[in-house]
Amino acid sequence: MPLITTRSSASARGYGVFLAAASTAFESIATYTGNSSSSVITFSSIPQTFKHLQLRMIFRGTNPSGSNGGSIMTFNGSSSNYTFHQLNGSGTAANSSGYVTGTYAGVYVGAMPADGVTANSYGVAIYDIHDYASSSKNKTVRGFTGLDYNTDGFVRQVSSVWLDTSAINSIVITQLSGWNFKTGSIVGLYGIKG
């Protein structure tokens, strides 16, 4: 079947098949929009009807200095039993780090450019949370994040495990340094059918 590029070129049958496949893979659950007055994003009462979850983020902090601000994600109010490792790369260097003992306080979620750096610079991230509704599996998370400003940027790949078999019904993202999510920041939570 040829790739459908426009409505006018699609047959009734082909167009219906195309829309069904595209519209059922992801479903928006909730969206947070930054207002420069909160350092915490909360998604609660997450429906248990999907196979996986995905977070899509574009964010910037209110911190006035040139430092980036990191965030941490926790599940069901738990601040223990997380492990993670990350691979980092910039234009000139690469490094890695991790916590493998289950003592880390959450999943590291990207870096946010400070308000004091180049105007309109935002960090981006996509995180997948696998089998979040399972009551028999530890929860695996993988993510990709990055930012670029003043020709000084980086990319980071993160993998993490929450060593808990509880189904995830809430997600909280907190700015580690207490800075707020700048107006224009958007974090969307999506359900993946599987």
C-alpha positions, -999 to 999 in steps of 0.1 A, spaced: 0 0 0 15 34 -9 24 59 18 -5 83 23 7 119 23 -25 140 20 -62 135 25 -69 143 -11 -47 114 -22 -62 88 2 -89 64 -6 -117 61 19 -104 27 30 -68 37 30 -74 69 49 -94 52 76 -67 26 82 -40 53 83 -59 73 109 -68 44 131 -31 33 134 -19 69 141 -46 79 165 -45 49 189 -8 45 195 -4 74 219 -31 91 240 -26 124 259 -32 119 297 -23 153 311 -2 184 303 16 208 326 25 243 315 51 262 335 41 295 351 75 305 368 59 300 403 63 262 409 93 239 412 71 207 413 51 190 386 26 164 397 7 139 376 -17 120 398 -45 94 394 -28 80 363 -51 56 345 -40 20 345 -52 13 310 -20 16 290 10 -6 284 36 21 289 39 58 296 59 85 279 69 120 292 77 147 266 94 178 281 106 212 270 117 232 300 137 262 313 144 272 349 139 306 366 174 305 382 192 338 373 227 323 372 243 306 343 241 272 359 218 245 346 192 231 369 185 194 372 152 177 380 143 144 396 113 121 389 97 99 416 69 74 415 40 70 440 57 93 465 87 70 469 121 86 472 141 54 475 150 22 456 160 38 423 191 29 403 203 47 372 232 52 348 238 79 322 260 85 293 268 122 285 283 138 255 292 173 245 310 185 214 344 178 230 340 152 257 320 121 269 316 106 304 293 83 323 280 79 359 255 59 378 240 46 410 235 8 410 227 1 447 191 12 447 198 41 470 192 70 446 162 92 454 146 92 419 151 92 382 173 121 369 153 140 344 174 162 322 189 196 327 171 229 323 189 260 310 190 288 335 171 320 329 205 338 329 217 321 297 208 328 261 172 340 258 146 314 247 170 285 252 151 254 264 161 218 274 142 189 258 136 153 270 117 122 262 113 95 288 96 61 285 83 43 315 78 6 307 51 -17 321 40 10 346 7 -7 355 23 -41 362 21 -53 398 48 -80 392 77 -61 376 102 -35 387 97 -4 366 123 4 339 128 39 326 148 51 296 153 86 285 171 110 262 177 146 270 198 176 259 202 213 256 223 238 237 230 274 243 260 297 235 274 268 215 278 249 248 254 220 250 252 183 256 231 152 251 224 125 277 210 90 276 196 77 309 184 43 319 169 37 354 150 11 374 126 17 403 131 -15 424 94 -18 432 66 -39 417 38 -15 426 18 -1 397 26 36 391 -3 58 398 15 91 403 46 109 390 62 139 406 90 159 389 109 183 412 136 209 405 166 198 425 178 233 433 144 247 441 142 269 410 108 271 393 97 259 358 98 290 336 67 301 317 69 284 284 79 251 299 56 222 288 56 186 301 31 162 286 23 127 299 11 102 273 -2 66 275 11 41 250 -13 13 240 15 -12 234 
